[in-house]
Amino acid sequence: MATFDDLLEEAGTFGRCQKRVFAMLCLLSLPLSGVYVGIVFQGFTPDHWRRDPAVVERRQACGWSLTEGRRLTE
């Protein structure tokens, strides 16, 4: 069975054609670079909850804890 080193020897070195293909692929991915970077910021959803004055009032009236009030607004 051929090893990876044997396959690399058969394929040859990183020549002019491979450099051109690599450069073309880099140029094609340039317009999508905003999407690549945007995934980092859009993929994260922080813990959040809506502060509603009615819920605060009801929480104080009923003696609920903060977690019980948050559970109602999720």
URMOPE-V962417 format. One line per field, one symbol per residue. ss: DSSP state (~ for helix, > for strand, _ for the rest). phi: phi as a letter, one per 40 degrees, with the letter a starting at -180 (. if undefined). A space follows every 10 residues. Layout:
ss: ???
phi: ???
This chain:
ss: ___~~~~~~~ ~____~~~~~ ~~~~~~~~~~ __~~~~~~~~ ~~________ __~~~~~~~~ ~~___~~~~~ ~~~_
phi: .ccccccccc cgcccccccc cccccccccc ccccccccdc ccccbccaac cbdccccccc ccgccccccc dccc
